[in-house]
Amino acid sequence: MSSSSHDVETKPAPGKGPHSSDPWHNPTYPARVHLLESTDLETAVRSCSERISSARQKLNSVLNHPKQAIFVRLYLQMLGARDQLAESARRMPLETGDLYHEDKERFEQARAALDRLGRSWDKAGG
């Protein structure tokens, strides 16, 4: 009996077909492929928080410094950038597609802003 390519029955991998055997998986819902990034993202947020904590300690020690207003402004901007970074890091592992890429861009922008603010802090004498 000869077999042609039309006779070959193709079956999807288990759990991958339109009628998945996994009752908890909705096949129309995108898979979360970035979950493993959460540890690295949390580490980045923690690192930024430590840097800001150090800046806060310095801010407390320069209460009567002539550049106090500059330090306060930079510190508050650091907090805002850190909040943006933390919010993006919280959402990124759960997002897919364009939403993930938007949050990743926002995360990178916040990280770059924190770096710029840190350099400005150092330049101001902090």
VENPE-V260201 format. One record per backbone hydrogen bond with DSSP energy under -1.0 kcal/mol. NH is the residue of the N-H (numbers start at 1). CO is the residue of the C=O. E is the energy in kcal/mol with one decimal. If there is no record, write none. Layout:
nh->NH co->CO e->E
nh->NH co->CO e->E
This chain:
nh->7 co->4 e->-1.3
nh->16 co->13 e->-2.4
nh->25 co->22 e->-1.3
nh->29 co->26 e->-2.0
nh->37 co->34 e->-1.7
nh->38 co->35 e->-1.4
nh->41 co->37 e->-2.3
nh->42 co->38 e->-2.6
nh->43 co->39 e->-2.0
nh->44 co->40 e->-2.0
nh->45 co->41 e->-2.2
nh->46 co->42 e->-2.5
nh->47 co->43 e->-2.4
nh->48 co->44 e->-2.1
nh->49 co->45 e->-2.4
nh->50 co->46 e->-2.2
nh->51 co->47 e->-2.0
nh->52 co->48 e->-2.2
nh->53 co->49 e->-2.2
nh->54 co->50 e->-2.1
nh->55 co->51 e->-1.8
nh->56 co->52 e->-2.3
nh->57 co->53 e->-2.1
nh->58 co->54 e->-2.0
nh->59 co->55 e->-2.6
nh->60 co->56 e->-2.3
nh->61 co->57 e->-1.1
nh->65 co->62 e->-1.6
nh->68 co->65 e->-1.8
nh->71 co->67 e->-2.1
nh->72 co->68 e->-2.6
nh->73 co->69 e->-2.3
nh->74 co->70 e->-2.6
nh->75 co->71 e->-2.5
nh->76 co->72 e->-2.5
nh->77 co->73 e->-2.2
nh->78 co->74 e->-2.3
nh->79 co->75 e->-2.1
nh->80 co->76 e->-2.0
nh->81 co->77 e->-2.4
nh->82 co->78 e->-2.7
nh->83 co->79 e->-2.3
nh->84 co->80 e->-2.1
nh->85 co->81 e->-2.5
nh->86 co->82 e->-2.9
nh->87 co->83 e->-2.4
nh->88 co->84 e->-2.2
nh->89 co->85 e->-2.5
nh->90 co->86 e->-2.1
nh->91 co->87 e->-1.8
nh->92 co->88 e->-2.8
nh->94 co->91 e->-1.6
nh->95 co->92 e->-1.1
nh->99 co->96 e->-1.0
nh->101 co->97 e->-1.8
nh->102 co->98 e->-2.5
nh->103 co->99 e->-2.1
nh->104 co->100 e->-2.5
nh->105 co->101 e->-2.2
nh->106 co->102 e->-2.3
nh->107 co->103 e->-2.6
nh->108 co->104 e->-2.5
nh->109 co->105 e->-2.4
nh->110 co->106 e->-2.3
nh->111 co->107 e->-2.3
nh->112 co->108 e->-2.4
nh->113 co->109 e->-2.3
nh->114 co->110 e->-2.4
nh->115 co->111 e->-2.0
nh->116 co->112 e->-2.4
nh->117 co->113 e->-2.8
nh->118 co->114 e->-2.3
nh->119 co->115 e->-2.1
nh->120 co->116 e->-2.4
nh->121 co->117 e->-2.6
nh->122 co->118 e->-2.5
nh->123 co->119 e->-2.5
nh->124 co->120 e->-2.0
nh->126 co->121 e->-2.5
